Amino acid sequence: MADWSSEQYLKFTDERTRAARDLLAQVPLSAPHLVYDLGCGPGNSTELLIDCYPRARIIGLDSSSDMLAKARKTYPRAEFMDGDLATWQPDGKADLLFANAVFQWVPDHVRVLQRLLRGLPKGGVLAVQMPDNLNEPSHVAMRETALAGSWADKLKTLSRVRDLLPTPHSYYNELKPEAARIDIWHTIYNHPLDGPEGIVEWVKGTGLRPYLDPLDEAERKGFLALYLERIARAYPRASDGKVLLRFPRLFIVCIR
């Protein structure tokens, strides 16, 4: 998959950062010394950590060179490093591992979360938020569109580009042996966007990327046109012309 685009991602900074704010509000730490922002992207979540913990050492981790370049330029107060969460382990004793919308992309992420939680000191916190939206119309339409055009052969292996998240019950059972306390909840956001086109722009920065990356320019144009038609049918306009993007997210806060 091609590198992430910080410019595309940041078109919806306020909406994307809202879940990070809600996750941070449930972190029971007042003065951590070492904080990692896992999958920090362009630094919008890192900024929250800088503001909340001004005395802490804040380190952002990401695998995208474009995202890291943007984060380093925008937030010189923090440190940033390249890393693959599938194998990464923090140096020293982290007080907080904060992960906003990244672990859904990590293969076998439950095992990774177990490993990271196991490495925290007593009282350390692992705070995670993940989109839980693969059965929403926005993502169903991706899979349907992938099979509906001349690009079908190129995309036939992308019936689902990432797995459905496990149930809260499963996360609890898998993580509780490593934690003194676990809090798990869902929040459903309804983001007002500028018509069906707004939804397409939103997912072009995240979930739609694996479908568009293998296509040439003409195929991408055709795919997006057909996808927009499906989105327009699935998301009716409100009285002011906006559409509401329903977006379920799963939150997990573990205290070691």
LUMVO-217853 format. One record per residue (C-alpha): residue in three letters; chain; x, y, z. Coordinates in steps of 0.02 Angstrom, whole numbers. Each point is the difference from the previous one (the first is absolute). Example, Ala and Ser with C-alpha at 12.3 -4.5 7.8 and 13.67 -1.06 7.14 Angstrom:
<r residuo="ALA" cadena="A" x="615" y="-225" z="390"/>
<r residuo="SER" cadena="A" x="69" y="172" z="-33"/>
***
This chain:
<r residuo="MET" cadena="A" x="0" y="0" z="0"/>
<r residuo="ALA" cadena="A" x="64" y="174" z="-43"/>
<r residuo="ASP" cadena="A" x="52" y="120" z="137"/>
<r residuo="TRP" cadena="A" x="-135" y="92" z="96"/>
<r residuo="SER" cadena="A" x="-39" y="180" z="-46"/>
<r residuo="SER" cadena="A" x="1" y="120" z="147"/>
<r residuo="GLU" cadena="A" x="-84" y="132" z="-109"/>
<r residuo="GLN" cadena="A" x="-148" y="-112" z="-41"/>
<r residuo="TYR" cadena="A" x="-13" y="-63" z="180"/>
<r residuo="LEU" cadena="A" x="-2" y="175" z="73"/>
<r residuo="LYS" cadena="A" x="-149" y="57" z="-105"/>
<r residuo="PHE" cadena="A" x="-106" y="-60" z="146"/>
<r residuo="THR" cadena="A" x="115" y="40" z="146"/>
<r residuo="ASP" cadena="A" x="-137" y="51" z="123"/>
<r residuo="GLU" cadena="A" x="-106" y="-154" z="-32"/>
<r residuo="ARG" cadena="A" x="147" y="-121" z="3"/>
<r residuo="THR" cadena="A" x="70" y="77" z="160"/>
<r residuo="ARG" cadena="A" x="-165" y="-6" z="95"/>
<r residuo="ALA" cadena="A" x="19" y="-185" z="40"/>
<r residuo="ALA" cadena="A" x="178" y="29" z="60"/>
<r residuo="ARG" cadena="A" x="-63" y="134" z="119"/>
<r residuo="ASP" cadena="A" x="-134" y="-117" z="65"/>
<r residuo="LEU" cadena="A" x="129" y="-138" z="26"/>
<r residuo="LEU" cadena="A" x="122" y="114" z="91"/>
<r residuo="ALA" cadena="A" x="-139" y="60" z="116"/>
<r residuo="GLN" cadena="A" x="-10" y="-176" z="71"/>
<r residuo="VAL" cadena="A" x="187" y="-24" z="31"/>
<r residuo="PRO" cadena="A" x="24" y="1" z="191"/>
<r residuo="LEU" cadena="A" x="172" y="81" z="2"/>
<r residuo="SER" cadena="A" x="40" y="176" z="59"/>
<r residuo="ALA" cadena="A" x="188" y="13" z="-20"/>
<r residuo="PRO" cadena="A" x="79" y="-137" z="-105"/>
<r residuo="HIS" cadena="A" x="186" y="12" z="-40"/>
<r residuo="LEU" cadena="A" x="7" y="-97" z="-165"/>
<r residuo="VAL" cadena="A" x="-144" y="-4" z="-124"/>
<r residuo="TYR" cadena="A" x="-4" y="-84" z="-170"/>
<r residuo="ASP" cadena="A" x="-125" y="48" z="-135"/>
<r residuo="LEU" cadena="A" x="-11" y="-159" z="-103"/>
<r residuo="GLY" cadena="A" x="-52" y="28" z="-180"/>
<r residuo="CYS" cadena="A" x="17" y="186" z="28"/>
<r residuo="GLY" cadena="A" x="-34" y="46" z="-182"/>
<r residuo="PRO" cadena="A" x="23" y="186" z="-33"/>
<r residuo="GLY" cadena="A" x="1" y="37" z="186"/>
<r residuo="ASN" cadena="A" x="-180" y="54" z="34"/>
<r residuo="SER" cadena="A" x="-10" y="-125" z="144"/>
<r residuo="THR" cadena="A" x="177" y="43" z="56"/>
<r residuo="GLU" cadena="A" x="-55" y="180" z="23"/>
<r residuo="LEU" cadena="A" x="-132" y="-56" z="125"/>
<r residuo="LEU" cadena="A" x="132" y="-93" z="100"/>
<r residuo="ILE" cadena="A" x="119" y="149" z="-2"/>
<r residuo="ASP" cadena="A" x="-137" y="114" z="66"/>
<r residuo="CYS" cadena="A" x="-60" y="-124" z="131"/>
<r residuo="TYR" cadena="A" x="173" y="-50" z="63"/>
<r residuo="PRO" cadena="A" x="116" y="151" z="-21"/>
<r residuo="ARG" cadena="A" x="137" y="-75" z="111"/>
<r residuo="ALA" cadena="A" x="2" y="-171" z="-83"/>
<r residuo="ARG" cadena="A" x="117" y="-66" z="-132"/>
<r residuo="ILE" cadena="A" x="-114" y="-30" z="-150"/>
<r residuo="ILE" cadena="A" x="55" y="-117" z="-140"/>
<r residuo="GLY" cadena="A" x="-104" y="-28" z="-157"/>
<r residuo="LEU" cadena="A" x="20" y="-161" z="-98"/>
<r residuo="ASP" cadena="A" x="-58" y="-31" z="-179"/>
<r residuo="SER" cadena="A" x="51" y="-100" z="-153"/>
<r residuo="SER" cadena="A" x="-45" y="136" z="-127"/>
<r residuo="SER" cadena="A" x="140" y="117" z="-52"/>
<r residuo="ASP" cadena="A" x="-125" y="130" z="-61"/>
<r residuo="MET" cadena="A" x="-95" y="-1" z="164"/>
<r residuo="LEU" cadena="A" x="161" y="11" z="103"/>
<r residuo="ALA" cadena="A" x="67" y="144" z="-105"/>
<r residuo="LYS" cadena="A" x="-160" y="98" z="31"/>
<r residuo="ALA" cadena="A" x="0" y="-40" z="186"/>
<r residuo="ARG" cadena="A" x="182" y="50" z="25"/>
<r residuo="LYS" cadena="A" x="-27" y="165" z="-89"/>
<r residuo="THR" cadena="A" x="-160" y="43" z="96"/>
<r residuo="TYR" cadena="A" x="43" y="-61" z="175"/>
<r residuo="PRO" cadena="A" x="185" y="27" z="40"/>
<r residuo="ARG" cadena="A" x="-40" y="-18" z="185"/>
<r residuo="ALA" cadena="A" x="-19" y="-189" z="-23"/>
<r residuo="GLU" cadena="A" x="118" y="-134" z="-66"/>
<r residuo="PHE" cadena="A" x="-49" y="-109" z="-149"/>
<r residuo="MET" cadena="A" x="66" y="-166" z="-59"/>
<r residuo="ASP" cadena="A" x="-32" y="-127" z="-137"/>
<r residuo="GLY" cadena="A" x="-62" y="-169" z="58"/>
<r residuo="ASP" cadena="A" x="-106" y="-153" z="-39"/>
<r residuo="LEU" cadena="A" x="-124" y="-36" z="139"/>
<r residuo="ALA" cadena="A" x="-1" y="-185" z="-44"/>
<r residuo="THR" cadena="A" x="174" y="-16" z="75"/>
<r residuo="TRP" cadena="A" x="35" y="164" z="92"/>
<r residuo="GLN" cadena="A" x="34" y="4" z="186"/>
<r residuo="PRO" cadena="A" x="32" y="161" z="98"/>
<r residuo="ASP" cadena="A" x="169" y="38" z="75"/>
<r residuo="GLY" cadena="A" x="-12" y="27" z="186"/>
<r residuo="LYS" cadena="A" x="-158" y="1" z="104"/>
<r residuo="ALA" cadena="A" x="-143" y="91" z="-86"/>
<r residuo="ASP" cadena="A" x="-138" y="69" z="110"/>
<r residuo="LEU" cadena="A" x="-124" y="15" z="-143"/>
<r residuo="LEU" cadena="A" x="-18" y="-86" z="-168"/>
<r residuo="PHE" cadena="A" x="-131" y="100" z="-95"/>
<r residuo="ALA" cadena="A" x="-65" y="-68" z="-165"/>
<r residuo="ASN" cadena="A" x="-133" y="93" z="-100"/>
<r residuo="ALA" cadena="A" x="-68" y="-91" z="-154"/>
<r residuo="VAL" cadena="A" x="151" y="-107" z="-42"/>
<r residuo="PHE" cadena="A" x="-14" y="-177" z="68"/>
<r residuo="GLN" cadena="A" x="-140" y="-47" z="-121"/>
<r residuo="TRP" cadena="A" x="138" y="-2" z="-132"/>
<r residuo="VAL" cadena="A" x="121" y="-109" z="101"/>
<r residuo="PRO" cadena="A" x="-8" y="-188" z="-36"/>
<r residuo="ASP" cadena="A" x="-42" y="-107" z="152"/>
<r residuo="HIS" cadena="A" x="-15" y="160" z="100"/>
<r residuo="VAL" cadena="A" x="-71" y="-84" z="155"/>
<r residuo="ARG" cadena="A" x="165" y="-92" z="24"/>
<r residuo="VAL" cadena="A" x="92" y="164" z="-26"/>
<r residuo="LEU" cadena="A" x="-108" y="87" z="130"/>
<r residuo="GLN" cadena="A" x="35" y="-141" z="123"/>
<r residuo="ARG" cadena="A" x="186" y="19" z="-27"/>
<r residuo="LEU" cadena="A" x="-2" y="188" z="22"/>
<r residuo="LEU" cadena="A" x="-109" y="-10" z="154"/>
<r residuo="ARG" cadena="A" x="115" y="-130" z="75"/>
<r residuo="GLY" cadena="A" x="147" y="119" z="-18"/>
<r residuo="LEU" cadena="A" x="-81" y="143" z="97"/>
<r residuo="PRO" cadena="A" x="47" y="33" z="182"/>
<r residuo="LYS" cadena="A" x="-133" y="-19" z="134"/>
<r residuo="GLY" cadena="A" x="-123" y="144" z="-19"/>
<r residuo="GLY" cadena="A" x="49" y="29" z="-182"/>
<r residuo="VAL" cadena="A" x="-140" y="27" z="-125"/>
<r residuo="LEU" cadena="A" x="-36" y="-67" z="-174"/>
<r residuo="ALA" cadena="A" x="-135" y="106" z="-83"/>
<r residuo="VAL" cadena="A" x="-65" y="-53" z="-170"/>
<r residuo="GLN" cadena="A" x="-135" y="59" z="-120"/>
<r residuo="MET" cadena="A" x="-45" y="-89" z="-162"/>
<r residuo="PRO" cadena="A" x="-133" y="28" z="-133"/>
<r residuo="ASP" cadena="A" x="-130" y="-137" z="6"/>
<r residuo="ASN" cadena="A" x="-85" y="45" z="-163"/>
<r residuo="LEU" cadena="A" x="30" y="-139" z="-127"/>
<r residuo="ASN" cadena="A" x="-185" y="-39" z="-9"/>
<r residuo="GLU" cadena="A" x="-50" y="181" z="-24"/>
<r residuo="PRO" cadena="A" x="-66" y="51" z="-173"/>
<r residuo="SER" cadena="A" x="160" y="99" z="-32"/>
<r residuo="HIS" cadena="A" x="103" y="-160" z="5"/>
<r residuo="VAL" cadena="A" x="-128" y="-121" z="-71"/>
<r residuo="ALA" cadena="A" x="-6" y="114" z="-153"/>
<r residuo="MET" cadena="A" x="190" y="-16" z="-18"/>
<r residuo="ARG" cadena="A" x="-10" y="-189" z="-12"/>
<r residuo="GLU" cadena="A" x="-148" y="5" z="-118"/>
<r residuo="THR" cadena="A" x="84" y="128" z="-114"/>
<r residuo="ALA" cadena="A" x="160" y="-103" z="-3"/>
<r residuo="LEU" cadena="A" x="-95" y="-143" z="-82"/>
<r residuo="ALA" cadena="A" x="-105" y="105" z="-118"/>
<r residuo="GLY" cadena="A" x="117" y="72" z="-131"/>
<r residuo="SER" cadena="A" x="142" y="-35" z="-120"/>
<r residuo="TRP" cadena="A" x="118" y="7" z="149"/>
<r residuo="ALA" cadena="A" x="-78" y="-155" z="81"/>
<r residuo="ASP" cadena="A" x="147" y="-115" z="-42"/>
<r residuo="LYS" cadena="A" x="124" y="120" z="79"/>
<r residuo="LEU" cadena="A" x="-105" y="13" z="159"/>
<r residuo="LYS" cadena="A" x="-67" y="-177" z="15"/>
<r residuo="THR" cadena="A" x="113" y="-36" z="150"/>
<r residuo="LEU" cadena="A" x="-67" y="152" z="93"/>
<r residuo="SER" cadena="A" x="-168" y="-69" z="52"/>
<r residuo="ARG" cadena="A" x="46" y="67" z="172"/>
<r residuo="VAL" cadena="A" x="162" y="98" z="19"/>
<r residuo="ARG" cadena="A" x="0" y="-17" z="189"/>
<r residuo="ASP" cadena="A" x="-88" y="-117" z="118"/>
<r residuo="LEU" cadena="A" x="-154" y="36" z="103"/>
<r residuo="LEU" cadena="A" x="46" y="47" z="178"/>
<r residuo="PRO" cadena="A" x="-24" y="-133" z="134"/>
<r residuo="THR" cadena="A" x="-142" y="23" z="122"/>
<r residuo="PRO" cadena="A" x="24" y="98" z="163"/>
<r residuo="HIS" cadena="A" x="-20" y="-167" z="90"/>
<r residuo="SER" cadena="A" x="146" y="-71" z="-97"/>
<r residuo="TYR" cadena="A" x="112" y="150" z="33"/>
<r residuo="TYR" cadena="A" x="-41" y="-9" z="185"/>
<r residuo="ASN" cadena="A" x="42" y="-185" z="12"/>
<r residuo="GLU" cadena="A" x="163" y="20" z="-95"/>
<r residuo="LEU" cadena="A" x="64" y="156" z="88"/>
<r residuo="LYS" cadena="A" x="-64" y="-19" z="178"/>
<r residuo="PRO" cadena="A" x="137" y="-123" z="54"/>
<r residuo="GLU" cadena="A" x="126" y="140" z="-30"/>
<r residuo="ALA" cadena="A" x="-103" y="141" z="76"/>
<r residuo="ALA" cadena="A" x="-62" y="53" z="171"/>
<r residuo="ARG" cadena="A" x="-147" y="88" z="-80"/>
<r residuo="ILE" cadena="A" x="-77" y="14" z="-173"/>
<r residuo="ASP" cadena="A" x="-130" y="122" z="-65"/>
<r residuo="ILE" cadena="A" x="-78" y="-40" z="-170"/>
<r residuo="TRP" cadena="A" x="-136" y="99" z="-89"/>
<r residuo="HIS" cadena="A" x="-69" y="51" z="-168"/>
<r residuo="THR" cadena="A" x="-44" y="175" z="-57"/>
<r residuo="ILE" cadena="A" x="-98" y="35" z="-160"/>
<r residuo="TYR" cadena="A" x="38" y="169" z="-79"/>
<r residuo="ASN" cadena="A" x="-110" y="81" z="-130"/>
<r residuo="HIS" cadena="A" x="110" y="121" z="-96"/>
<r residuo="PRO" cadena="A" x="-89" y="132" z="-107"/>
<r residuo="LEU" cadena="A" x="94" y="8" z="-165"/>
<r residuo="ASP" cadena="A" x="-22" y="98" z="-161"/>
<r residuo="GLY" cadena="A" x="-106" y="-122" z="-98"/>
<r residuo="PRO" cadena="A" x="49" y="-173" z="-65"/>
<r residuo="GLU" cadena="A" x="157" y="78" z="-71"/>
<r residuo="GLY" cadena="A" x="55" y="39" z="177"/>
<r residuo="ILE" cadena="A" x="-11" y="-183" z="49"/>
<r residuo="VAL" cadena="A" x="104" y="-49" z="-152"/>
<r residuo="GLU" cadena="A" x="132" y="128" z="46"/>
<r residuo="TRP" cadena="A" x="2" y="-66" z="179"/>
<r residuo="VAL" cadena="A" x="30" y="-182" z="-47"/>
<r residuo="LYS" cadena="A" x="126" y="44" z="-137"/>
<r residuo="GLY" cadena="A" x="118" y="40" z="144"/>
<r residuo="THR" cadena="A" x="-25" y="-168" z="87"/>
<r residuo="GLY" cadena="A" x="-108" y="-150" z="-45"/>
<r residuo="LEU" cadena="A" x="-12" y="31" z="-188"/>
<r residuo="ARG" cadena="A" x="188" y="6" z="-26"/>
<r residuo="PRO" cadena="A" x="29" y="-187" z="-23"/>
<r residuo="TYR" cadena="A" x="-132" y="-2" z="-137"/>
<r residuo="LEU" cadena="A" x="68" y="151" z="-94"/>
<r residuo="ASP" cadena="A" x="187" y="-34" z="13"/>
<r residuo="PRO" cadena="A" x="4" y="-148" z="-124"/>
<r residuo="LEU" cadena="A" x="-100" y="94" z="-134"/>
<r residuo="ASP" cadena="A" x="60" y="111" z="-141"/>
<r residuo="GLU" cadena="A" x="-66" y="177" z="-19"/>
<r residuo="ALA" cadena="A" x="-149" y="-46" z="-112"/>
<r residuo="GLU" cadena="A" x="-50" y="-144" z="112"/>
<r residuo="ARG" cadena="A" x="8" y="108" z="155"/>
<r residuo="LYS" cadena="A" x="-112" y="129" z="-81"/>
<r residuo="GLY" cadena="A" x="-127" y="-135" z="-46"/>
<r residuo="PHE" cadena="A" x="9" y="-82" z="170"/>
<r residuo="LEU" cadena="A" x="-29" y="164" z="91"/>
<r residuo="ALA" cadena="A" x="-147" y="46" z="-112"/>
<r residuo="LEU" cadena="A" x="-86" y="-167" z="31"/>
<r residuo="TYR" cadena="A" x="41" y="6" z="186"/>
<r residuo="LEU" cadena="A" x="-73" y="176" z="13"/>
<r residuo="GLU" cadena="A" x="-163" y="-61" z="-77"/>
<r residuo="ARG" cadena="A" x="-14" y="-136" z="132"/>
<r residuo="ILE" cadena="A" x="42" y="121" z="141"/>
<r residuo="ALA" cadena="A" x="-131" y="124" z="-62"/>
<r residuo="ARG" cadena="A" x="-133" y="-136" z="10"/>
<r residuo="ALA" cadena="A" x="55" y="-60" z="172"/>
<r residuo="TYR" cadena="A" x="14" y="171" z="85"/>
<r residuo="PRO" cadena="A" x="-150" y="114" z="-28"/>
<r residuo="ARG" cadena="A" x="25" y="187" z="15"/>
<r residuo="ALA" cadena="A" x="-62" y="92" z="154"/>
<r residuo="SER" cadena="A" x="-107" y="157" z="-12"/>
<r residuo="ASP" cadena="A" x="156" y="109" z="-18"/>
<r residuo="GLY" cadena="A" x="79" y="-107" z="-135"/>
<r residuo="LYS" cadena="A" x="122" y="-88" z="116"/>
<r residuo="VAL" cadena="A" x="13" y="-187" z="21"/>
<r residuo="LEU" cadena="A" x="35" y="-89" z="165"/>
<r residuo="LEU" cadena="A" x="144" y="-123" z="-3"/>
<r residuo="ARG" cadena="A" x="-42" y="-128" z="134"/>
<r residuo="PHE" cadena="A" x="166" y="-57" z="74"/>
<r residuo="PRO" cadena="A" x="11" y="-131" z="140"/>
<r residuo="ARG" cadena="A" x="164" y="-6" z="96"/>
<r residuo="LEU" cadena="A" x="64" y="-122" z="132"/>
<r residuo="PHE" cadena="A" x="96" y="63" z="152"/>
<r residuo="ILE" cadena="A" x="109" y="-101" z="119"/>
<r residuo="VAL" cadena="A" x="93" y="67" z="152"/>
<r residuo="CYS" cadena="A" x="107" y="-126" z="94"/>
<r residuo="ILE" cadena="A" x="90" y="35" z="164"/>
<r residuo="ARG" cadena="A" x="146" y="-116" z="34"/>
***
